[in-house]
Amino acid sequence: MSIPDNHPRAESLRVREKIIEGMHEKIVAEAGLIAHGRGEAYDYLLGEKTPSYAQKQQEVAVAMLLDAKKPVISVNGNIAALCPEEIVQLAETTGAALEINLFYRSEERVEAITKVLEEAGAKTILGDDPEHYETIEEISHLRRIVDVRGIYSADVVLVPLEDGDRTMALRRAGKKVITIDLNPLSRTSLWSNISIVNNVIRAVPEMIEVASKLKSKNSNELKELINDFDNYISLQKTLSFMSSRLRELAEGKLEDPTNNL
Ligand code: ATP
């Protein structure tokens, strides 16, 4: 479907199209569409822009990836459909491995996502070779299957658009977890070490830029950034941003588009 540039919600519609196409190409699971809709609703609350609190979350997340011994970025269908080039570039800039890990796992989807990532420039992709599969016992569904060279032995895992069960299981398995999730109240956000409450469409490219800047910092400087961060306080700041934005709108800032009729 071609979306006219002058449509007031052109950008959001284009992103939605990517998810729908991804579903037809068997990259995105049906439930991925519902998750996307949930994300869109929260993005309205942010005004569809990166707030300053999210810049901080992104900075500390990149510091944690750069300072990790074995960082891994977990890729699911929505990420592969929305920002394949950017996620490959983020992995390259931070030295993280890329691993396909799916809630609705099928070999067909693993293959489709592998192809997308390869086309986006990924040289090594984990999670697509049964010879290296291991299971994380704490997880009850198919996501328990991980790559022994990747998530299984990682110290830091970035899990954008994650479900709560797996985040909790990864924490229990001793991993540091970073997430990108527009819902600050999801179990994923609450259970992660660093929750970036922003749209992946904006967060991932911004994190690539941050990574190029932070790369020159030494481990002590990176650790200082990480140690100064508290996820609980950061989520409180996020909620306070959302609620004050709503309050301002409620108390007069909401424009009435019908005034010009
Ligand atoms: P939980 O199990 O963590 O309590 P959940 O059941 O909503 O939450 P999922 O179904 O995996 O977990 O949902 C994925 C999350 O991703 C949702 O919270 C949704 O708001 C978020 N999300 C969807 N699209 C985007 C996006 N483009 N950028 C950032 N977050 C997104």
Residues whose N, C-alpha, C, O or C-beta is under 5 A from the ligand:
A	BS01	ATP	A35 H36 R38 G39 L161 E162 D163 G164 D165 I180 D181 L182 N183 S186 R187 T188 N198 N199 V200
